[in-house]
Amino acid sequence: MKHIALALAIATTSAVASVPKDLAYPTAALTTADQVIDQVYYVNHFYPFTNYGIGREGKNTITTFILRPKGKKPLTMTLERYLNNDYSDGVYNAKDFAVFRSGKLKNLAFLITDYVDPAKTQQFEIFIPSIRKIRRFAQPARDDAWGGADFTFGDVALRKPHHETHELLPNEKYSGCIPSMDLPKNERNKYTKKQNITPDCSIDGTDLYVVKSTAKDANWWYDYRISYVDTKRFVDYKTTYFKNGEHIKTINRSWHSAGLDDPRGNYWAYWYGKTLTTGHESMAFVPKAATRVNKDYKKKIWTTKLLKKIPKKFKFK
């Protein structure tokens, strides 16, 4: 069950809609924290795209998920994922399909259905290759960890703006590079040995909104978090978490622009998280060459029927 929980977490990247897909790009500087957080939500759920895919380019260029406890060698898995935001029937908000291609979760596949109705939770369907059966799961709790990773379900998808109160702090400029996992040659495999998993230094000097978000639940795993957000693109480069006055975790994100007219059209290059109390690290690295946006994918990708075809190496074309 631990591995299934991890897989559900990684595959989950959309949430019950609380920010509209037609949210306008601001024409002036934002003046409230709520406005900034809505824009960040819009970007992180890929609403500028009708669809978004992270597939495979060539033999070994594929999204890699890496877990590394302090002082130990990393656990590496690979996956493909395809998100469809192109629904206007008033029922579905998005559908998300993901499949693991290597590692302990190989051939586990998921279909996650997100509904327009905010009172309706997501539907999770998972194909378990060991029993060749499809099982349905309830939407996980926002504070559940990614099966030992440094990201929670809330970090990845399920946190909504109304779960916190938001305060706008003075603007800053980003200084330096976005950290990434230090992965020496002896800890790399065929999927990571040729990938440029190095810190992103392209945003040094970028103007940032800084938002303090305080959890409404007094017993939450963090008291508040601080987000550092690009004032033009509304991507969140860094989030720091605090509990009882102590800095407990940081999540860093590097982004690529999709080159759309809307500056908010961006997708992940990598996530790197570290829990300061344990030294545990996690990284999701998404090769640019394996990323596609607004592609004419076949609609059958987002169906229950496809789940059972995954072990046959169905190609997402």
N, C-alpha and C positions, 0 to 999 in steps of 0.2 A: 504493500500500500504506500510505503514511503516513496517508491519510484513513480507510482502513478500520480501521487500528489505533486511531485516535481514536474512531471510531464504536463499535468493540467496547468500548472503555474506558467511554464514556459509558453505553452500554446495560447494562453489567455492574453489577448492584447486589445480587446475592445470591452466596453462597459455599457451598462444601461444609460441611455442618452440623458444627459442633463444640460448639455450645451448644444445648441442647434447646429446642424450641418451648414446652414447658410449664414453663420455668424460673420458679420462684415469685418473687413480689415479696417482698423482705425485710421482716421484721417488726421489725427493729431495725437500728441503725447497723452498717454493714459494717466488718469488722476486718482484712480482707486485700485486697491489690491484685488478686489473681486474682478475687475475688468482684465487685469493681467492674468489671473488664474484661469479665467474662461478661455483666453487666447491660448494659454499653455495646454489646456485640455484639448482644444481644437487641433492643435499641432500633434500632440502625442497620440491621438486616435486617428491620425492620417485623414482627417476630413477633407483636406484639399484634393485628395485622390479618389477616383471612383473605385480603384482597386490598387493593391500593393502586394508584391510578391518578393520573397527571398528564396530563390531556388538554388540550382547548381549550374555552374559555368565550368565546363570541362570536367575532369575527373575528380579533382580534390578541392575546387573552389566552392565552398559552401559555408553557411553560417555555423559558427562553432561556439559552443557553450562550455565554459571552463570553470571548475570549482577547485579551490586549493586551500585546504586547512593550513594553518601556520606550521612551517617546518616540514611539510609533506609534499609529495609530487601531486600534480593536478589530475583531476578526473575530467576527461574530454568527451563531449558528445556533439553530434551534428544534426541539423534539422532543416527542413523546408517549411515555409509558411506562406499562406495565401489569404489575404483579407479582401472581402468584397463589401464596399460601402454603397454600392449602386442599387439601392432599394427605394421605391417611392410608393409602395402599396399601403402604407400606414400601419403595417404589421411588423415587418422586419426593419431593424436599424442597420445591422451588419451581420455577416457570416464569416467565420474564420476557420480555416483548415490548416492543420499542421501535422507533420509526420517526422519522426526521428529516423535518421538514415544510418546511424552508427552509435556504438556505445551500449550501455546496459539497457537502454530504452529502445533499441533498434526495432523498427516496424510498428511501434505504438503510434496510432494515428487518432486525430481528434477533429470533431466538428463542433464549433461553438456558435450557437445562435443567440443573437442579441436582439431584443424586441423594442419597438418604439414605446410601448406602454411602460412608463417608469416603475409601475407597481409589479411588473412581471420580471422575475429573475431570469438570468441566462440559462439556456439549456446546454448541457455538456454531454456529448456522446464520444465514447472512446472505444476504439477497436483494440482488443488485447490479443496479440498474436499467439500467445501460449495456449489459449483456449479457443481462438478464432471466434470470439463472441464480441458483440457490441454491448457496452454497459452505459447507462445514463447516471450522471452525478449531479448533485445539487451544486449551486454556485458556492465557491469556497468563501471562508471568512477573509476579510481584508487584511487581517494581521497574521494570517498563516504564512510561514516562510516557504520559499521555493525549495522544499525538500532538502534543507541544509544550506541553501544559497543565502547571499546577503541581500536579496531582494524579496519583498513580500508581494502578495497578490495586490495589495493596495498600491505599492510602488509601480507595478507593471501596468495595472489596468483599472482596478475596482474602486480606487479612491475618487470621489466626486467632490466638486467644489463645496457643497453644503456640509460635508463631513467636518469641516474646520472653519474657524474664523480667520480672516486674513487682514494683515496690516502692511501697508506700504512703507518700507524703510528708505533712507536716502539712496539715490542711484550710485552705482560704482562703475569702474572699468575692470574688465577681466585682466588679470595679470599672469603672464606665463602660459604654460601649456596645460591641456586637459590630461590628467594622469591616466595611465593604462597599466595593465598587469605586466610586471617584469617577468618575461617568460624565456629563460635561457635555453640554449640549443638542446641540452640534455633533457628538457622537459617538453619539447615539442614533438609532434607526430606528423604524419603525412598531410594533415589538414592545416597545421599551423606553421610548419617549418618554412614555408615560402611567403606567408602572409606578413604584411607590414604592421605588426601589432606594436606600434610605437606611439608615444604621446602626440596628440594633435596640438600643434603650436600656432595654428592659423588664426586663432581668435584673440591673440594678445592685443589688448587695448580696446576691445569691443565694449560698447556702452551696455549697461545692464540695469534692468529693474531688479530690486531686491525685495522679496516678500517673505514676511514671517507668518507662518500658518500654524495656528494653535489648535490641537485636537479638542473636539467638543466632549469626548469621553474622558473623564478625569482619570480613568484607570488604563488609558491607552499605553502602548509600548513606548511611545515618545510623548513628551509634553508639547514640543513644537519643532518645526523644521523651517529652514531658511532656504529659499530657492533663488537662484541667480539666472535671470532670464534675459535673453537678447531683446533689446528694445525695438528691433525691426523685424526679426524673423520669429520671435516668440518661442524659440527653442529654449529649453532649460538645460544649462550646461552643468550645473552642480546643485545638489541638495544635501544639506547637513542636518543631522537629527540630534536632538538634545533631550536628555531625561535627568531630572533632578539637578539641573545646572551643568551636567556633564555632556560633552560631545561624544556620542556613542557610535555614529555611523556616518559615512559619506558615500553618495552615489554620484559618479561623474558620467557625463554623456557627450559623445562627439557626434556631430550631425553632418550629413551631406545635403546640399541643395539639389532639388530635382529640376531646377531651371524653369519653373513655371512663372507666369506673370504674378501670381500671388506669392509674396515672399515667405509665406507660412508653409509652402510646399517643400518640406524637408523630411528626410528619413534617417534612421539611426546608422551610424558608422560603428559605434561600440558603446556598451555600458560597462563601467568598471565600478564595483562596489567593495567597500572594506568595512568590516565591523571592528572598531578600535579596541573593544574590550577583549576580543579573542584573537585578532590578527587574521581572521578568515577573510579570503578574497574570492570574488566571483567576477567573471567577465563574459559578456556576450559580444562576439565579434562578427559583424555583418559585412562581407566583402562587397564593395561597390559593384564589381563585375557580375555579381549574382543577384543584384537587385533590379526589379522592374516596377514601374508605376504606370497606371492607366493603360495596361496591355489588354488586348482582346482575348482574355482567357475563356475557355469553355465553361458554361454555367454548371456543368455536371461536377465540377470540382467541389462545389459547396452542397453536396448531397450525401445522405446517409449511405446510399448505395456504393459510393466510391470507397468508403472506409475498408471494406473487405478486399479491395483490389490492391491495396498498398503493398503487401508482400510480393506482388507480381511486378513491383517496380514501375508502377504507373508513372508516365511522364507528363508533367504539367505543361502542356503546350497550348 
